[in-house]
Amino acid sequence: MAEWHIYASGPNKVLSSKKYWIDNGTSGGRNNVKTAIKQATDYTNKSDLLTYLGAWMPQDNENGSITESEAINFARFFVAELGKVNIPWSLNALDNCYSTKNKTWLTGDQEIQKRKLNMSMILDNIRELMPQILRTYYPVWQSSSITKSASSIIWYWFNTNWLKPNENWTHNDPLRYSKKKVTDVCEKRFTNLRARCRADLYHTTTPPSTLHGFLTN
């Protein structure tokens, strides 16, 4: 599987950029998304090798140019387009929506690059575009009906390329998340985790009771 991540730092408002997005994207942003995805599907058709969108952000993580409504518009369109071609994705980054220090989901506005964004609202919009079997296990902020523990939700929904340990972690070699227990995420406060969406769940008939094995195999 080949990895790509053109939107690793999110969309922006640079007109000449391949990541350009403004308002609802009809002035060129949507075409940029479709072009990026077409390059991935063309590659798959030619090489017979699947691709994985290893990192993307709904907001402009460099200059903060994207408003909250624009981030929502971009995220909804982007996730929907990826879903059409069954490309799995991984969302940057856990720090923007979850406090590993306090073991709580962040609600309300978060300031990212001097731009205030309600990340829980943005992620709820992303959740709406995900398959039903995935939405069942995706966290819903400000909901008293959630019975899963925070660590359980992290196990299902967050992975990473390389973990960034805190200053007290002395191991010199980066460790894969799959080799670490979820408790390490909370206790050692690892950051830069990414929400993931498995392509093999888009059209599955697998019942929710076997979801754990589906996500962790």
Number of C-alpha atoms within 10 A of each C-alpha: 8 12 12 16 16 17 23 21 18 24 31 24 17 12 12 7 12 18 23 20 29 23 16 17 17 10 12 15 24 20 16 18 23 15 13 17 21 13 11 21 19 11 15 15 11 8 9 11 12 16 19 18 22 21 23 23 21 28 30 24 20 12 14 19 20 23 16 19 16 21 27 24 20 28 23 21 20 19 21 16 17 17 19 9 14 20 21 20 24 24 24 27 20 21 15 19 21 20 15 21 12 11 15 12 18 18 14 11 15 16 12 16 14 11 18 14 22 19 24 22 18 22 21 16 17 21 20 15 18 19 16 14 17 19 15 12 17 21 21 17 16 11 8 7 8 14 10 11 10 17 18 13 16 23 19 21 22 20 22 22 16 15 18 16 19 11 8 7 11 8 8 7 7 11 14 12 19 12 7 11 11 19 13 14 21 18 12 16 19 21 21 19 25 23 21 20 25 16 17 12 19 19 12 10 8 11 9 13 8 9 15 11 9 15 15 9 5
